[in-house]
């Protein structure tokens, strides 16, 4: 049975990026995900070995690991528009560290928390394959 779907072509529906697990782990670390209460150090290894740590790459970035951000637009009364963001890590809904435990985080909160991370980011410099040291 065909399903009618209204699609607005002027609006972006999705953006997809693919990467290696090491890059995904670096991104998780920058967002503050999977952070243990106490960092793993040589003198507290026994403490961490006795219980499951949060930062375990074998669990956090298994084969085919994925991270999805979903933006919701909610019209409460037809006049007020609220935008919320949900994060799914390996298909599980997770609260982001900057969202005070909320699974649907206000978009304004994320913009405020993450703006300092990208203000001085130069994607061309980060992605440049040319190594000036070899010239």
MARKESE-443218 format. One line per 4 residues: number of its first residue (from 0); for each residue x, z, y of C-alpha. Coordinates in Angstrom, 1 decimal. Example, Ala and Ser with C-alpha at 12.3 -4.5 7.8 and 13.67 -1.06 7.14 Angstrom:
2
0 = 12.3/7.8/-4.5  13.7/7.1/-1.1;
***
This chain:
135
0 = 0.0/0.0/0.0  1.6/-1.0/3.3  2.1/1.6/6.0  1.8/0.8/9.7;
4 = 4.6/2.3/11.7  4.8/2.2/15.4  8.4/1.6/16.5  9.6/1.7/20.1;
8 = 12.5/-0.8/20.2  13.6/0.5/23.6  14.5/3.9/22.1  17.4/4.6/19.8;
12 = 16.2/5.7/16.4  19.5/6.8/14.9  23.3/6.7/15.2  25.4/7.0/12.1;
16 = 29.1/7.8/11.8  31.2/8.0/8.6  34.4/9.9/8.1  36.8/11.6/5.7;
20 = 36.2/15.2/4.7  39.2/16.4/6.7  37.6/15.1/9.9  34.2/16.7/8.9;
24 = 36.0/20.0/8.3  37.7/19.8/11.7  34.3/19.1/13.3  32.7/22.0/11.5;
28 = 35.6/24.3/12.7  35.1/23.0/16.3  31.4/23.8/16.2  32.1/27.2/14.8;
32 = 30.4/26.6/11.4  31.2/28.5/8.2  33.3/31.0/10.2  34.2/34.1/8.2;
36 = 33.8/37.5/9.8  37.4/38.2/9.1  40.0/35.4/9.1  41.8/34.8/5.9;
40 = 45.3/36.2/6.2  48.1/37.0/3.8  47.5/40.7/4.0  43.7/40.5/3.4;
44 = 43.6/38.0/0.6  42.4/40.5/-1.9  39.4/41.2/0.3  38.5/37.5/0.5;
48 = 39.2/36.9/-3.2  36.7/39.6/-4.2  33.8/37.9/-2.5  32.7/34.4/-1.6;
52 = 34.0/33.3/1.8  32.0/31.1/4.2  34.9/28.7/4.8  35.4/27.1/1.4;
56 = 36.0/23.4/1.7  34.9/22.8/-2.0  31.4/24.0/-1.0  31.3/22.9/2.7;
60 = 32.5/19.4/2.2  31.9/18.3/-1.3  31.9/14.7/-2.4  29.4/12.9/-0.1;
64 = 29.2/15.8/2.4  26.9/15.1/5.3  25.8/16.5/8.6  22.7/15.4/10.4;
68 = 21.3/16.4/13.8  17.6/15.8/14.3  16.1/15.9/17.8  12.5/16.8/18.1;
72 = 10.3/16.2/21.2  7.4/18.6/21.3  4.6/18.4/23.9  3.2/21.9/24.1;
76 = 0.3/21.2/26.5  0.5/17.5/27.1  2.5/18.2/30.3  5.5/20.3/29.2;
80 = 8.1/18.6/27.0  10.4/20.7/24.9  13.3/19.1/23.1  14.8/20.9/20.0;
84 = 17.7/20.1/17.7  17.9/20.9/14.0  21.1/20.7/12.0  21.1/19.8/8.3;
88 = 24.4/20.4/6.5  24.5/18.8/3.1  20.7/18.5/3.3  20.1/22.2/4.1;
92 = 18.7/23.3/7.4  21.2/25.6/9.1  21.3/27.5/12.4  24.2/26.4/14.6;
96 = 26.4/29.2/15.9  25.5/28.4/19.6  21.8/28.8/18.9  21.4/32.6/18.4;
100 = 20.0/32.2/14.9  17.3/29.6/15.8  16.9/26.8/13.3  15.3/24.6/16.1;
104 = 17.7/25.0/18.9  16.7/24.2/22.5  18.6/21.0/23.5  19.5/22.6/26.9;
108 = 21.3/25.4/25.0  23.4/22.9/23.0  24.3/20.9/26.1  25.4/24.0/27.9;
112 = 27.5/25.2/24.9  29.0/21.9/24.0  29.6/20.3/27.4  33.1/22.1/27.8;
116 = 34.1/20.5/24.5  33.6/17.0/25.7  34.3/17.1/29.5  38.0/16.2/29.1;
120 = 37.7/14.2/26.0  39.2/10.7/26.1  37.9/8.7/23.1  40.3/5.8/23.8;
124 = 43.3/8.1/23.7  42.0/9.9/20.5  41.3/6.6/18.7  44.2/4.6/19.8;
128 = 46.2/3.2/16.9  49.3/2.4/19.0  52.0/5.0/18.7  54.1/4.8/21.9;
132 = 56.9/6.8/20.2  57.8/3.9/17.9  58.5/1.4/20.7;
***
